[in-house]
Amino acid sequence: MSINRDLAKALAAAVGGGTIDSSGALDAPPGVTAYDYDSSGGLLLASTTDHGDGSLHWLGEVNELYVWDSAATKYYLVENTKTLGLGEIAPTQAQGSTYGFATGGFAPGGNSNNSIGRFSFANESTTSSIGNLTVGRQLGGSNSSSTHGYYIGGYIRPGYASSNIIDKFAMASSGNATDVGDDTGSYYYRKGGPSPTHGYHAGANTGPGRVDIVRYSFSSDGNATDVGDLAQNTTGRGAFTSTTHTYICGHGMDNQVEKFAHSTSVTGSSVGDIGTSQYGVATNDATAGYFSRMSAGSNIQKHLFASDATASTAGTINSSGGGVSEIAVSSSTTAGYYIGAQTSNYKSIEKFVWANEGSTSDVGDMGGVTGLNEGDGQQY
């Protein structure tokens, strides 16, 4: 069954397999098999021994329907009018394959920084400044579509004011960001992550924190809209993203990890313990999120998406970050990057290889860019 076949062909396969009759009624057995976990990764672990060709498999918590193809020995996600192979689901840009970015921040004793810095995942020493944000600011939230990087809100110095700006810049080329919309208010610490179609952010700095979850479209420029609430107020410092959910953790979360689905009406729920309520930053691979305070010897805590269990220690920070905890982060398909941890110049690049689960290593400096402390990052 090709990934380009439309929904009609997917359902025709189900009819042919005896799962749905021509009137549209379910024919049991086998009918539709429902599962009590909420990720496609969990579906991959299920036994396929008794699956009939065209049988339907439902993940109720994320409202996803899969069709089993016996000839291809794989599932296909029924999505809109097409089916996408499991493992070939439309990806988010939570990991990149080419470039990492560091945007915003501030230099020691100076003003907020407007630089957009870029480095190559293939050669971390290949770095450059490719443009500027519309307004220099720090502590904003970042996001990435498949083509553009986004920077929302932030804190402006001098002036000590919060921002509501949503900046957008092309990641494959050089050029300045453009202001493409506004947040629902002026905030910083708007951490979040991408779905294939939207950027999501949650929480903020005001008072004891905020609960609102907002999103904006990647396909059409415009303002952010409120789509739901977290379970508790937060000024979350770290965020990581699976194919279906964004997770918020860190300072103000009482060690808790909250997750919310990528949807138009969402509610956050507590799903585990990250092991610390400290300031910190987060990166993620396809299966887990990694959170850490950027101080030498600090643990890197790993939260598995499939189980949402209490985090385990996956490694340690090796740099002499000097307590710097709010820096730019970026994720490739194999490693997480921390940019700006070194207090002498605020532009060192630390790398953590997820498969090794050891210590971070210093792989270079973000040349041509200064003042990356309290910035944020994207990936392409």
Stockholm file with secondary structure:
# STOCKHOLM 1.0

chainA/1-380         MSINRDLAKALAAAVGGGTIDSSGALDAPPGVTAYDYDSSGGLLLASTTDHGDGSLHWLGEVNELYVWDSAATKYYLVENTKTLGLGEIAPTQAQGSTYGFATGGFAPGGNSNNSIGRFSFANESTTSSIGNLTVGRQLGGSNSSSTHGYYIGGYIRPGYASSNIIDKFAMASSGNATDVGDDTGSYYYRKGGPSPTHGYHAGANTGPGRVDIVRYSFSSDGNATDVGDLAQNTTGRGAFTSTTHTYICGHGMDNQVEKFAHSTSVTGSSVGDIGTSQYGVATNDATAGYFSRMSAGSNIQKHLFASDATASTAGTINSSGGGVSEIAVSSSTTAGYYIGAQTSNYKSIEKFVWANEGSTSDVGDMGGVTGLNEGDGQQY
#=GR chainA/1-380 SS CCTTCBHHHHHHHHHHTTSBCTTSCBCTTTCEEEESSCCHHHHHTSCCTTCCTTCEEEETTTTEEEEEETTTTEEEEEETTEEEETTCSCCCSSSBSSEEEEECCBCTTSCBCCEEEEEESSCTTCEEEEEECSSCCBSCEEEECSSEEEEECCEETTTTEEEEEEEEEESSSCCCCEEEEEEEEEESCCEEEECSSEEEEECCSSTTCEEEEEEEESSSCCCCEEEEEEEEEECCCEEEECSSEEEEESTTSTTEEEEEESSSSEECEEEEECSCCSSCEEEECSSEEEEECSSTTCEEEEEETTTCCCCEEEEECCSCCTTCCCCEEEEBSSEEEEESCCTTTSCEEEEEETTTCSBCEEEEECTTCCCCBTCBCCBC
#=GC SS_cons         CCTTCBHHHHHHHHHHTTSBCTTSCBCTTTCEEEESSCCHHHHHTSCCTTCCTTCEEEETTTTEEEEEETTTTEEEEEETTEEEETTCSCCCSSSBSSEEEEECCBCTTSCBCCEEEEEESSCTTCEEEEEECSSCCBSCEEEECSSEEEEECCEETTTTEEEEEEEEEESSSCCCCEEEEEEEEEESCCEEEECSSEEEEECCSSTTCEEEEEEEESSSCCCCEEEEEEEEEECCCEEEECSSEEEEESTTSTTEEEEEESSSSEECEEEEECSCCSSCEEEECSSEEEEECSSTTCEEEEEETTTCCCCEEEEECCSCCTTCCCCEEEEBSSEEEEESCCTTTSCEEEEEETTTCSBCEEEEECTTCCCCBTCBCCBC
//
